[in-house]
Amino acid sequence: MKKLFSFLLLSFVAYVLQAQIQDPVKFKTELKSLSDMEAEIVFTATIDKGWHVYSTELGEGGPISATFNVDSKSGIEPVGKLKPVGKEIATFDKLFEMKVRYFENTAKFIQKVKFTGGAYAIEGYLEYGACNDESCLPPTQVPFKFAGEAKGNTVAAKEDKSVKEDKAEKKDNADKTETDLAVSKDTVAMAELLPATPVDVSTGIQPAVASSELWKPVISELQALGEEHGQKDMSWIYIFITGFLGGLLALFTPCVWPIIPMTVSFFLKRSKDKKKGIRDAWTYGASIVVIYVALGLAITLIFGASALNALSTNAIFNILFFLMLVVFAASFFGAFEIRLPSKWGNAVDSKAESTTGLLSIFLMAFTLSLVSFSCTGPIIGFLLVQVSTTGSVVAPAIGMLGFAIALALPFTLFALFPSWLKSMPKSGGWMNVIKVTLGFLELAFALKFLSVADLAYGWRLLDRETFLALWIVIFALLGFYLLGKVKFPHDDDDNKVGVTRFFMALISLAFAVYMVPGLWGAPLKAVSAFAPPMHTQDFNLYENEVHPKFKDYELGMEYARQQGKPVMIDFTGHGCVNCRKMEAAVWTDSKVSDIINKDYVLISLYVDDKTPLSEPVKVVENGTERTLRTVGDKWSYLQRVKFGANAQPFYVLLDGQGKPLNKSYAYDEDIAKYIDFLQVGLENYRKEK
């Protein structure tokens, strides 16, 4: 009974230790012979859905590139560079402001080698970076070790044996539950093995060398407190509401609104049977929904979800979309009218007249879609581009569902309640006001797409202050237009301004004034998702920023003990996309920055820091020997063994002895939740004292 209890306890602890460790990429390594004197080291990866592995040579300032590294070799020499093979996706990353290349589902990297004669031996590792939409892994190493005689097929035979032995060894390790518990022992060994950290010149602090107490695992304590999870993708409800609002906007345009009474009257007069007329109107509305949902599905099926996501950040595509929106805006302002070829509409219309039943009603709905394109096209296009970034196969269809329901709703309602037609507002100048307002909005959003291309090519034509200046002018002009101070060709000469129009002008002018401080560096959170990054601003007076006090764990902990303050550990990376998002969206909040700067000692640990340790350190983790070569390796190891996690961003609050004060926090841009996370940690720290 005692043995059974011990086994269950060990199993539970092993499970807890692995609860947050993510392992989305599995690599297989082999040596393939090409000839008596040449071979290839092939790394083949299987990648979990939603994750991607970055390719080689991405350049500085970007994500972690795949690299081939040799620790020791004899009788064998690498030839050329590590070569990526397979379906490589190239796209512009708006956060890194550079083009990146990565693999999804599978990846393969090949390093060619040559034999110099006789016995050979080579040992080293492949290093790679992997991310998903919420987090990134630290630089991860895939070790390899080959030895043999350079004689024909003997190379492959030696490798086959090595692979089998390696697999057998891994299986043996997996069967031993106790090895999972070796982490705590490894931690103590790690603290003793790592070289002493030099004195921090700025503070004069000489910490105790990575004490075992500081490196002691606190995974079970964190599990008891509860873990935070990353923010999910854009919800289907949000996408549906966005599409619905777009449909409402399209509804009140001159292309759609005047058609409503004519269409409903046609259905009601088409048959003496009122019930049949209502049924036809329902069918008409349903046909509109089917047409637009089919359009959303067709877009996804043609391009694919990942291709749509890549397309949305492609520089050339964004230039084309910018030009398209400018043309549509000019059309809405009255410069010209964009229509699909009239013969398309006439052909569908004549077909509808020559047929009967449900098909004729469906063709009438299709005619509406063609005729109203000049008003609905820009709205639909913008909606599809926005939802494509979710990476969901069904997102465009859900967006189109919301759009179509809003568009079809009045046809059905007025058919059910014909008396409402009498109270329906007459077509007039107010619809042109809506159309011109949409033109201003399209012009503003067009600049967003131009900004992506500007960052991609490094033109620096649309820096943050330039972008904001243009938006200020656009929304100020919109306000003056709504007040009747600016006229366009299709506007009437009525000088009266209605109450609704006045309040719309007030909102637009207030928004323009709100953006003015951004010219001097104010964060402007309401437009942070649209404006270029803050670092593109030449003149910045804003000082409410958060910077880490330390980038070394032991130094920061010792300083915190001396100051009597709790610690906030920020596991981050130079190539971590969502880390930058959190810093831009959450840390810039005045209350968040005030709490971090005044009440905590912030220690940022970069898991991709390539600064070499004074000497490599070998550790045994879960039965597998690893070599820590860089400072980033050290912090990544700390995150795994102490906190049981390996993805960034990852935030944890500690007291002076390295014990958690609250549950950990991952990627979630909810400022209120982040403030609560910090305040709970402070309260628990004060209770301890």
C-alpha positions in Angstrom: 0.0 0.0 0.0 2.8 2.4 0.9 4.5 1.6 -2.5 1.3 2.2 -4.3 0.9 5.6 -2.6 4.5 6.5 -3.4 3.9 5.6 -7.0 0.8 7.7 -7.3 2.5 10.7 -5.6 5.4 10.4 -8.0 3.1 10.2 -11.0 1.1 13.3 -9.8 4.3 15.4 -9.2 5.6 14.3 -12.6 2.3 15.4 -14.2 2.5 18.8 -12.4 6.1 19.3 -13.5 5.0 18.9 -17.1 1.8 20.8 -16.9 3.1 24.0 -18.6 6.0 22.6 -20.6 5.1 22.9 -24.2 6.6 20.5 -26.8 5.0 21.5 -30.1 7.9 20.5 -32.3 9.4 17.0 -32.7 12.7 16.6 -34.6 14.2 13.5 -36.1 17.9 13.5 -37.0 19.7 11.3 -39.5 22.9 11.1 -41.5 22.3 10.2 -45.2 25.2 9.1 -47.4 25.6 10.8 -50.8 28.9 9.1 -51.8 32.0 7.7 -50.3 33.1 11.2 -49.4 29.9 13.2 -48.9 26.8 13.0 -46.7 23.9 15.1 -45.4 22.8 15.6 -41.8 19.0 15.9 -42.1 16.8 17.4 -39.4 13.1 16.7 -40.0 10.5 18.3 -37.8 6.8 17.6 -37.2 5.1 20.8 -36.0 1.8 20.9 -34.0 -1.1 22.8 -35.5 -1.0 26.5 -34.8 2.8 26.6 -34.3 5.5 27.5 -36.8 9.3 27.1 -36.9 11.5 29.9 -38.3 13.8 29.4 -41.2 17.5 30.3 -41.5 19.3 33.6 -41.8 16.4 36.0 -40.9 18.8 38.8 -39.8 19.3 40.7 -36.6 16.4 42.1 -34.7 14.1 39.4 -35.8 12.9 36.0 -34.5 15.3 33.1 -33.7 16.8 31.7 -36.9 17.6 28.0 -37.4 21.4 27.5 -37.1 23.8 24.5 -37.3 26.3 24.4 -34.5 29.3 22.1 -34.1 30.9 21.3 -30.7 33.5 18.9 -31.8 34.5 17.1 -35.1 37.3 15.0 -36.6 37.5 13.4 -40.0 34.5 15.4 -41.2 33.8 19.0 -42.3 30.6 21.0 -42.9 30.1 22.1 -46.5 28.2 25.4 -47.1 25.4 26.6 -44.9 22.3 25.0 -43.3 19.7 24.7 -46.1 15.9 24.9 -45.4 13.8 22.5 -47.5 10.1 22.4 -48.0 7.1 24.8 -48.2 8.5 28.0 -46.7 6.1 30.8 -45.9 7.5 34.3 -46.4 5.6 37.3 -45.0 6.1 40.7 -43.5 5.9 40.8 -39.7 4.5 44.1 -38.6 6.0 43.9 -35.1 9.6 43.0 -36.2 9.2 45.3 -39.2 10.9 42.9 -41.4 10.2 39.9 -43.7 10.3 36.6 -41.9 10.2 33.0 -43.2 8.9 30.0 -41.4 7.4 26.5 -41.8 4.1 25.1 -40.7 3.2 21.4 -40.1 6.5 20.1 -41.2 10.0 21.4 -41.7 13.4 20.1 -42.9 16.9 21.4 -42.6 19.9 19.9 -44.4 23.6 20.4 -43.7 26.0 18.9 -46.2 29.3 17.4 -44.9 32.4 15.9 -46.4 34.7 13.2 -45.1 38.4 13.8 -45.0 39.2 10.1 -44.8 39.2 7.3 -42.2 37.3 7.4 -39.0 35.0 10.4 -38.4 33.1 11.8 -35.5 31.0 14.9 -35.2 28.9 16.3 -32.3 26.8 19.4 -32.1 23.2 20.7 -32.2 20.6 22.4 -34.4 19.1 25.5 -32.7 15.7 26.8 -33.8 12.9 29.1 -32.7 9.1 28.3 -32.7 6.1 30.5 -32.0 2.3 30.4 -32.1 -0.2 33.2 -31.9 0.1 33.5 -28.2 3.7 32.6 -27.2 7.2 31.7 -28.3 9.5 29.0 -27.1 13.1 29.9 -26.1 15.9 28.9 -28.5 15.6 25.1 -28.5 18.5 22.7 -29.3 18.3 19.4 -31.2 21.6 17.6 -30.3 23.2 15.2 -32.8 26.2 12.9 -32.6 27.6 10.7 -35.4 30.7 8.5 -35.7 31.9 5.8 -38.1 34.1 5.0 -41.1 33.8 7.0 -44.3 33.3 4.0 -46.6 30.2 3.9 -48.8 27.0 2.8 -47.1 28.6 2.2 -43.8 27.7 5.7 -42.9 24.0 5.1 -43.1 24.3 1.8 -41.3 26.1 3.4 -38.4 23.4 6.1 -38.1 20.6 3.5 -38.1 22.2 1.8 -35.1 22.7 5.2 -33.4 19.1 6.2 -34.0 17.8 2.8 -32.6 20.0 3.2 -29.5 18.8 6.7 -29.0 15.2 5.7 -29.2 15.7 2.9 -26.8 17.4 5.1 -24.3 14.5 7.7 -24.6 12.0 4.9 -24.0 13.8 3.7 -20.9 13.9 7.3 -19.6 10.2 7.8 -20.2 9.4 4.6 -18.3 11.1 5.9 -15.2 8.8 8.1 -13.3 11.4 9.0 -10.8 13.5 10.8 -13.3 10.9 13.5 -13.6 11.5 14.3 -9.9 15.2 14.7 -10.5 14.4 18.3 -11.6 14.7 19.6 -8.1 18.1 17.9 -7.6 19.2 19.2 -11.0 18.3 22.7 -9.9 20.6 22.6 -6.9 23.4 21.2 -9.1 22.7 24.0 -11.6 23.0 26.6 -8.9 26.3 25.2 -7.8 27.7 24.7 -11.3 27.0 28.1 -12.8 29.9 30.5 -12.6 29.6 33.4 -10.2 27.9 36.5 -11.5 30.3 39.5 -11.5 29.5 42.6 -9.4 27.0 45.0 -10.9 28.9 48.2 -11.3 25.8 50.4 -11.2 24.6 49.0 -7.8 27.7 47.5 -6.3 25.8 44.3 -5.5 27.5 41.0 -5.2 24.8 38.3 -4.8 25.1 34.9 -3.4 26.0 32.6 -6.3 22.7 31.3 -7.6 21.6 29.9 -4.2 19.7 26.6 -4.1 16.8 28.5 -2.4 16.5 30.8 -5.4 16.5 28.0 -7.9 14.2 25.7 -5.9 11.1 24.7 -7.9 7.8 26.4 -7.0 5.7 24.6 -9.6 3.4 23.0 -7.1 2.9 26.4 -5.3 1.9 28.0 -8.6 -0.4 25.1 -9.5 -2.1 25.6 -6.1 -2.6 29.3 -6.8 -3.9 28.6 -10.3 -2.4 29.5 -13.7 -3.4 32.1 -16.2 -3.8 31.2 -19.8 -3.1 33.2 -22.9 -5.8 35.3 -24.7 -7.7 33.3 -27.3 -8.2 34.2 -30.9 -10.8 36.8 -32.0 -14.1 35.2 -30.9 -16.7 34.2 -33.4 -19.2 36.5 -31.7 -16.9 39.5 -32.2 -16.4 38.6 -35.9 -20.2 38.2 -36.4 -20.9 41.6 -34.8 -18.3 43.2 -36.9 -19.9 41.8 -40.0 -23.4 42.7 -38.8 -22.3 46.4 -38.3 -20.8 46.4 -41.8 -24.1 45.1 -43.2 -26.0 47.9 -41.4 -23.6 50.5 -42.9 -24.2 49.0 -46.4 -27.9 49.0 -45.8 -28.1 52.8 -45.5 -26.3 53.5 -48.7 -27.9 54.8 -52.0 -27.2 51.4 -53.6 -29.4 49.4 -51.2 -31.9 51.5 -49.3 -34.0 52.6 -52.3 -34.4 49.0 -53.5 -36.0 47.8 -50.2 -39.6 49.2 -50.8 -39.6 48.2 -54.5 -38.5 44.7 -53.8 -40.9 44.1 -50.9 -43.8 45.6 -52.8 -43.0 43.3 -55.7 -43.2 40.2 -53.5 -46.5 41.3 -51.9 -48.1 42.1 -55.3 -46.6 39.1 -57.0 -49.2 36.8 -55.5 -52.7 37.3 -54.3 -51.8 35.0 -51.4 -50.2 37.2 -48.7 -48.6 34.2 -47.1 -46.9 33.3 -50.3 -45.6 36.8 -50.7 -44.2 36.7 -47.1 -42.6 33.3 -47.9 -41.0 34.7 -51.0 -39.6 37.6 -49.0 -38.1 35.2 -46.5 -36.6 33.2 -49.3 -35.1 36.4 -50.8 -33.5 37.2 -47.5 -32.2 33.7 -47.0 -30.8 33.8 -50.6 -28.8 37.0 -49.7 -27.4 35.2 -46.7 -26.4 32.1 -48.7 -24.7 34.2 -51.4 -22.5 36.2 -49.0 -21.7 33.2 -46.8 -20.7 31.3 -49.9 -18.4 34.2 -50.8 -16.7 34.0 -47.4 -16.2 30.3 -47.7 -15.0 30.6 -51.3 -12.3 33.1 -50.2 -11.0 30.7 -47.5 -11.2 27.6 -49.7 -9.3 29.3 -52.5 -6.5 30.9 -50.5 -6.6 28.8 -47.3 -6.6 30.2 -43.7 -2.8 30.5 -43.4 -2.5 32.0 -46.8 -5.0 34.7 -45.9 -3.1 35.5 -42.8 0.2 35.8 -44.7 -1.6 37.9 -47.4 -2.9 40.3 -44.8 0.7 41.2 -43.9 2.2 41.1 -47.4 3.6 44.5 -48.4 2.6 44.4 -52.1 -1.0 43.3 -51.2 -1.2 46.2 -48.7 -0.2 48.7 -51.3 -2.8 47.4 -53.7 -5.5 47.4 -51.0 -4.4 51.0 -50.0 -4.9 52.1 -53.7 -8.2 50.2 -53.9 -9.6 52.0 -50.8 -8.4 55.4 -52.0 -10.3 54.7 -55.4 -13.4 53.7 -53.5 -13.2 56.7 -51.3 -12.9 59.0 -54.3 -16.0 57.3 -55.7 -17.9 57.8 -52.5 -16.9 61.5 -52.6 -18.5 61.8 -56.0 -15.5 61.9 -58.3 -16.9 58.9 -60.4 -19.1 55.9 -59.9 -17.8 52.3 -59.9 -20.1 49.7 -61.3 -19.7 46.1 -62.3 -20.4 45.6 -66.1 -24.1 46.3 -66.7 -24.4 43.2 -68.9 -23.8 41.0 -65.8 -26.7 42.5 -63.9 -28.9 42.5 -67.0 -28.1 38.9 -67.8 -29.0 37.8 -64.2 -32.1 40.0 -64.2 -33.4 38.6 -67.4 -32.7 35.1 -66.2 -34.7 35.8 -63.1 -37.7 37.0 -65.2 -37.6 33.9 -67.4 -37.6 31.5 -64.5 -40.1 30.7 -61.7 -40.1 29.4 -58.2 -37.2 29.6 -55.8 -34.6 29.9 -58.6 -36.0 33.2 -59.8 -35.9 34.6 -56.2 -32.3 33.5 -55.7 -31.4 35.2 -59.0 -33.1 38.4 -57.9 -31.0 38.3 -54.7 -27.9 37.8 -56.8 -28.9 40.8 -58.9 -29.0 42.9 -55.7 -25.5 41.7 -54.8 -24.2 42.8 -58.2 -26.0 46.1 -58.4 -25.0 47.2 -54.9 -21.3 46.3 -55.4 -20.2 49.9 -55.6 -21.4 50.5 -52.0 -20.9 47.0 -50.4 -17.6 46.1 -52.1 -15.3 48.3 -50.0 -17.1 47.2 -46.8 -16.9 43.5 -47.7 -13.3 43.8 -48.7 -12.2 45.5 -45.5 -14.1 43.0 -43.4 -12.5 40.0 -45.1 -9.0 41.4 -44.7 -9.6 42.0 -41.0 -11.0 38.6 -40.2 -8.3 36.8 -42.3 -5.8 37.6 -39.6 -7.6 35.2 -37.2 -6.2 32.2 -39.1 -9.6 30.5 -38.7 -11.1 28.7 -41.7 -14.6 29.7 -40.8 -13.9 33.3 -39.8 -14.7 34.9 -43.2 -17.9 32.9 -43.5 -19.0 34.0 -40.0 -18.2 37.6 -40.9 -20.2 37.3 -44.1 -23.1 35.7 -42.2 -23.3 38.8 -39.9 -23.1 41.1 -43.0 -25.7 39.2 -44.9 -28.2 39.0 -42.0 -28.1 42.8 -41.5 -28.5 43.3 -45.3 -31.4 40.8 -45.6 -33.2 41.8 -42.3 -35.3 44.8 -43.7 -36.6 42.8 -46.7 -38.0 40.2 -44.4 -39.3 42.5 -41.7 -41.1 44.9 -44.1 -42.6 41.8 -45.8 -44.0 40.7 -42.5 -45.2 44.2 -41.5 -46.0 46.0 -44.8 -47.4 49.0 -42.8 -43.9 49.8 -41.8 -43.1 50.8 -45.4 -45.1 54.0 -44.9 -42.9 55.1 -42.0 -39.7 54.2 -43.8 -37.5 57.3 -44.3 -37.5 58.5 -47.9 -34.3 58.3 -50.0 -32.5 61.6 -50.0 -29.5 63.6 -49.2 -29.0 61.9 -45.9 -27.9 58.7 -47.7 -25.2 60.7 -49.5 -24.0 61.9 -46.2 -23.5 58.3 -45.0 -21.8 57.5 -48.3 -19.3 60.4 -48.0 -18.7 59.5 -44.3 -17.8 56.0 -45.4 -15.4 57.6 -47.9 -13.6 59.4 -45.1 -13.4 56.2 -43.0 -12.0 54.2 -46.0 -9.4 56.9 -46.6 -8.3 56.7 -42.9 -8.1 52.9 -43.0 -6.3 53.0 -46.3 -3.4 54.7 -44.5 -3.2 51.7 -42.2 -2.5 49.4 -45.1 0.0 51.8 -46.6 1.8 51.9 -43.2 2.4 48.1 -43.4 4.1 48.5 -46.8 6.0 51.5 -45.6 7.5 49.5 -42.7 8.3 46.6 -45.0 10.3 48.6 -47.5 11.8 51.1 -44.9 10.6 54.1 -46.9 9.9 56.1 -43.6 7.2 58.1 -45.5 4.6 57.3 -42.9 6.2 57.6 -39.5 3.9 57.7 -36.5 3.6 61.5 -36.4 2.9 61.7 -40.1 0.3 59.0 -39.8 -1.4 60.8 -36.9 -1.2 64.2 -38.7 -3.1 62.7 -41.6 -5.7 61.1 -39.4 -6.2 64.3 -37.5 -6.8 66.2 -40.8 -9.2 63.4 -42.1 -11.4 63.3 -39.0 -11.4 67.1 -38.7 -12.5 67.4 -42.3 -15.2 64.8 -41.6 -16.4 66.8 -38.7 -16.5 70.0 -40.8 -18.3 68.1 -43.6 -21.0 66.9 -41.2 -21.4 70.5 -40.0 -22.0 71.5 -43.7 -18.8 73.5 -44.0 -17.4 71.2 -46.7 -19.4 70.2 -49.8 -19.1 67.4 -52.4 -20.6 67.1 -55.9 -23.7 65.1 -54.9 -24.5 67.1 -51.7 -27.6 69.3 -51.7 -27.6 73.0 -50.8 -29.5 72.6 -47.6 -27.7 74.5 -44.9 -29.6 72.9 -42.0 -27.8 70.4 -39.8 -29.8 67.8 -38.0 -29.3 66.8 -34.4 -27.9 63.3 -35.3 -25.5 64.9 -37.9 -24.4 67.4 -35.3 -23.5 64.8 -32.7 -21.6 62.7 -35.3 -19.6 65.9 -36.2 -18.9 66.5 -32.5 -17.6 62.9 -32.1 -15.4 63.2 -35.2 -13.9 66.6 -34.1 -13.3 65.3 -30.6 -11.5 62.3 -31.9 -9.3 64.6 -34.0 -8.4 66.7 -31.0 -7.8 63.5 -28.9 -5.0 62.5 -31.4 -3.2 65.8 -31.2 -1.0 64.9 -28.1 0.1 61.8 -30.0 2.3 64.1 -32.2 4.5 64.6 -29.2 4.5 60.9 -28.1 1.3 60.3 -26.1 0.4 56.6 -26.3 -3.1 57.0 -27.8 -4.3 53.5 -26.9 -7.5 54.0 -28.9 -5.5 54.0 -32.1 -2.4 52.0 -31.1 -3.6 49.0 -33.2 -3.6 51.2 -36.3 -0.7 53.7 -35.9 2.9 52.8 -36.7 5.2 51.7 -33.8 6.3 54.4 -31.3 9.9 54.0 -32.2 9.2 55.5 -35.7 8.3 58.8 -33.9 11.1 61.4 -34.2 9.9 63.6 -31.4 8.7 61.9 -28.2 8.1 63.7 -24.9 6.3 60.7 -23.3 8.2 59.3 -20.3 5.8 56.9 -18.7 7.6 53.8 -19.9 8.6 50.6 -18.1 12.2 49.4 -18.2 13.7 46.5 -16.3 15.8 47.2 -13.3 17.9 44.1 -13.9 18.5 41.5 -16.6 20.1 39.1 -14.2 18.1 36.9 -11.9 20.6 36.6 -8.9 21.5 40.3 -9.0 17.9 41.4 -9.1 16.8 39.1 -6.3 19.7 40.3 -4.0 18.8 44.0 -4.8 15.1 43.3 -4.0 16.0 41.7 -0.6 18.1 44.8 0.2 15.3 47.2 -0.8 12.6 45.2 0.9 10.5 44.9 -2.3 8.8 42.0 -4.2 10.1 40.9 -7.6 8.4 40.7 -10.9 10.2 38.2 -13.2 9.5 38.8 -16.9 10.6 35.9 -19.1 10.8 37.4 -22.5 12.9 37.3 -25.7 14.2 39.7 -28.3 12.3 37.7 -30.9 9.0 37.4 -28.9 6.2 39.0 -30.7 3.6 38.9 -28.0 6.1 40.1 -25.4 6.3 43.4 -27.4 2.5 43.5 -27.6 2.1 43.3 -23.9 4.7 46.0 -23.3 3.0 48.3 -25.8 -0.6 47.6 -24.8 -0.4 46.9 -21.1 2.8 48.3 -19.6 2.1 51.7 -21.1 -1.0 52.0 -18.9 -0.3 54.7 -16.3 -1.5 52.5 -13.3 0.4 49.4 -14.5 3.6 51.3 -15.1 3.3 53.1 -11.7 2.9 49.8 -9.8 5.8 48.1 -11.6 8.2 51.1 -11.3 7.4 52.0 -7.7 6.4 48.8 -5.9 8.3 46.0 -7.7 11.9 45.2 -8.8 11.4 44.2 -12.5 13.8 41.6 -13.8 13.6 40.8 -17.5 15.3 37.6 -18.5 15.8 37.1 -22.2 15.7 33.5 -23.1 17.3 34.2 -26.5 20.2 36.2 -25.2 23.3 34.9 -27.1 25.9 36.1 -24.7 28.0 33.0 -24.0 28.5 31.8 -20.4 32.1 31.9 -19.2 32.1 28.1 -19.8 29.4 25.6 -21.0 27.4 23.9 -18.2 26.1 20.4 -18.5 22.9 19.6 -16.6 20.6 16.6 -16.5 16.9 17.4 -17.0 14.2 14.7 -16.9 16.9 12.1 -17.6 18.4 13.9 -20.6 21.7 15.6 -20.5 21.7 19.2 -21.8 24.4 21.7 -22.4 23.8 25.4 -21.4 26.1 27.6 -23.5 24.5 31.0 -23.4 22.8 33.4 -20.9 19.6 32.7 -22.7 20.0 29.0 -22.1 20.4 29.6 -18.4 17.2 31.7 -18.1 15.3 29.2 -20.2 16.5 26.4 -17.9 15.5 28.5 -14.9 12.0 29.0 -16.3 11.5 25.3 -16.9 12.9 23.8 -13.7 11.7 26.5 -11.3 8.3 27.4 -12.8 7.5 24.5 -15.1 6.9 26.6 -18.2 8.8 27.3 -21.4 6.8 29.8 -23.4 7.0 33.6 -23.4 5.7 36.0 -22.3 5.6 34.6 -18.8 5.3 36.8 -15.7 5.7 35.6 -12.1 5.8 37.6 -8.8 8.3 36.4 -6.1 9.3 37.4 -2.6 13.0 37.7 -1.6 13.3 34.0 -1.1 12.1 33.1 -4.6 8.6 32.0 -3.5 5.5 32.9 -5.6 3.2 35.7 -4.4 0.4 35.0 -6.9 -0.4 32.8 -9.8 1.6 33.3 -13.0 0.4 35.4 -15.9 0.8 34.7 -19.6 -0.3 36.6 -22.7 -3.5 38.5 -22.0 -3.9 42.2 -22.9 -6.7 42.8 -20.3 -5.3 45.7 -18.3 -7.7 45.3 -15.4 -6.7 41.6 -15.0 -3.0 42.6 -15.1 -3.5 45.3 -12.4 -5.3 42.7 -10.3 -2.4 40.3 -10.8 0.1 42.9 -9.6 -2.0 44.1 -6.6 -2.7 40.6 -5.3 1.0 39.9 -5.3 1.7 43.1 -3.4 -1.0 42.3 -0.8 0.5 38.8 -0.2 4.0 40.2 0.1 2.8 42.7 2.8 1.0 39.9 4.6 4.3 37.9 4.7 6.2 40.9 6.2 
